[in-house]
Amino acid sequence: MTSPIRLVLTLHNHQPIGNFDGVMEQAYQDSYLPMLEVFEPYDSLKLAIHNSGSLIEWLDRAHPEYLDRLAALVAAGRLEIVGGAFYEPILTMIPPRDRVGQIASYTEWLNNRLGADVQGMWMPERVWEQSLTSDLATAGIRYTILDDFHFKCAGWTEDDLHGYYLTENNGQLLSVFPGSEKLRYTLPFAEPQETIDYLRHVASIQPNAIVMFGDDGEKFGTWPDTKAHVYDNGWLRRFFDALVQNQDWINVTTPTEALNSVAPLGKIYIPEASYREMTEWALPAQQQNNYEDAHHELEDAGMWDKVKPFIRGGFWRNFKARYPETGEMYARMLEVSNRLAELRADGQQSSLLDQAQTELYRGQCNCSYWHGAFGGVYLPHLRNAVFNHLIAADNLIDEHLNDADQAGDWASIEAADYNFDARQEVRLASNALVAYAAPAVGGSLYELDVRSICHNLLATLARRPEAYHRKVLAGPSAAGGDVASIHDRVVFKQEGLDKEVSVYDTYLRKSLVDHFFDLDVSLNDIATNEYREQGDFVTGSYEAKLRRSPERMQLMMTRDGHVDGHQVRITKGITLEAGGSELEIAYLLEGLPKDQPLHFGIELNFAGLPSGADDRFFHSGDGQSIGQLGVKLDQIDVESLHLVDGWLGIDCGLTIDRPTSIWTHPIATVSQSEGGFEMVHQSVVVLPHWMLQADESGRWSVKLRMTIDTSLAESRMNQTAMAVGN
């Protein structure tokens, strides 16, 4: 007779902040609803489910009947609701106060809506550092679930992991279940009998064992090809039938029941880790390929299984180094969190600050801060959503302060290390705009927030090498009729991707990036990065001076650099008026050679304005389209160009005080998502450029005005408010 064993099935259902309603509805129809419908009739089986807060808020709006069914299962004792940080942040990325706040607020929400007695929490992306123990315990959490990989990184072996362990930090305790990597790959990809055989093996070697399955619920219907496999072809029913048929020795239970019934296997201190694939994705691109090559070489030599327990990948926090754009989001998030914490510490309270805290928490959702098998940071709508909530939180904090001060139109300018690079950045702000400039990095503008619509026009992403680009060059592969794990698929969603993967950027795609080109360079050369940079201004350091007056704030930046052996000085100023929605940008170039023309360009980028739609277009000031935002334009002797996004309700106008040639071209990346490899539009480059002919003193100047008009969006918001009021 087989010894009894406890099997805990825990599903993690998540949709990121900012995901499209249609995508969430599809996941509901393909995964969440059919899973529940298949599970409900199996009265003797139990289940644990974690829904992220971003998903559950959507479910509460779109399908409250689904949550009612979950609540009924909770009341019947068949379902355990696993808690977590409300909006699924990587806990190591946010301050301890926000960790505890997110966990506690979500526990309260789940108790109120579902009647759940929350005992444990899902660890987002299983990113772990030992100090989290204290934060979880402080938030009232008894247990969490990590991967068996975490335990193996501490030296534990497979046979040590059929139960749970206690861990401790500063005297505070937490129980930790190791999730089975074996089950992560058999469920739902292998036939049910393979899982039953594995459980029988575990039961034979360890009495009173607990085996924990904890993984994405989207594997059961949303991942490619899984809906037909799991539901149409009956895999899930066969699996549940197999569990029922073996109930004489398999007890399908919940995490808390297992915790209350079985003693811990011992104590463990767990090193920083995540699931195995995440640690690989955290490595630099070339190191990922080296890792994969070494893996295959060791496997071919019959050595992999022996060395695997001692091999680890990278550190999750280094995604902020791999993608500096995520570091910008992180720094912006911390700025908002610190502002809010300072006001709270000062004893200030208001409904506006409560709303700001919720917006902050939403802006901490993890998905756009990293990249692996899913789109992550490469998905503009997810980056835009993070900035949307962070800007909204900032607006609410300012509204709270302005309510107290009765402030009218205002502007401010401050210098600080806003992005944690040990150098001073400058923040210009008004009622309408917030702009961040990096004098030490080309004097560039790296964030431009439009406050009325909570949109960052510089939420850009540069083109850079990725480990999987060599798969793109090798071409697509078929699954051979089997259901492949999402980590194994090579599918092209568009043709010609192999021609795009070799175009990489050497600098971040921001604004006020100062270029000197060869005289005969073409638009195509610029778009494909096949040009020579004559100057050293693109990432060179500028000296900065701040000027303040009651009506306007100004940042002046100066650099003495070189252009093909000529010493040239660039001085550029950014001016923002009180209450203003316009940036005045003035350039003065000095030391220009009198006997030789130079080709000078100022690169601007506009993000979050997608291509491929007729209501997103360029115009010359008359509102008449001259092309969608994804097209290349080669404008000659013009003095204005506008970018319109009708869906956002914004018109970004650029006017210039002298005849100008303007190039435009899109920035698109080749990136990996669950559906395959695809081109993703990231930003629009607008590049005014001139053949400089210096005056007698070797000087040349130009003035640009960037006007942000959101009257269309504001009109819509007013109409919506009136409709709600009526």
Secondary structure, DSSP 8 states (H G I E B T S, - for coil): ----EEEEEEEEE---TT--HHHHHHHIIIIIHHHHHHHTT-TT--EEEEE-HHHHHHHHHH-HHHHHHHHHHHHTTSEEE-EE-TT---GGGS-HHHHHHHHHHHHHHHHHHH-----EEE-GGG-B-TTHHHHHHHTT--EEEEEHHHHHHTT--GGG-SS-EEEEETTEEEEEEEE-HHHHHHTTTS-HHHHHHHHHHHHHHSTTEEEEEEEEGGGTTTSTTHHIIIIIT-HHHHHHHHHHHTTTTEEEE-HHHHHHHS----B----SB--HHHHHHTS-HHHHHHHHHHHHHHHHTT-HHHHGGG-----GGGHHHH-HHHHHHHHHHHHHHHHHHHHHHTT---HHHHHHHHHHHHTT-GGGG--SSS-GGG-HHHHHHHHHHHHHHHHHHHHHHHHHHT--S-EEEEEE-TTSSSS-EEEEEESSEEEEEETTTTTEEEEEEETTTTEETT--------TTHHHHHH-----TTS---TTT---BSSTTGGGTTT---SS---BSEEEEE-TT--HHHHHTT-S---BS-SS---EEEEEE-SSEEEEEEEEEEEETTEEEEEEEEEEEETT--EEEEEEEEES--SSS-EEEEEEEEEES--SS-TTEEEESSSS-EEEETTS-EEEEEEEEEEEEETTTTEEEEEEEEEEEEEEEEEEEEEEEETTEEEEEEEEEEEEEEEEE---TTS-EEEEEEEEEE-HHHHHHHHHHHHHHH-
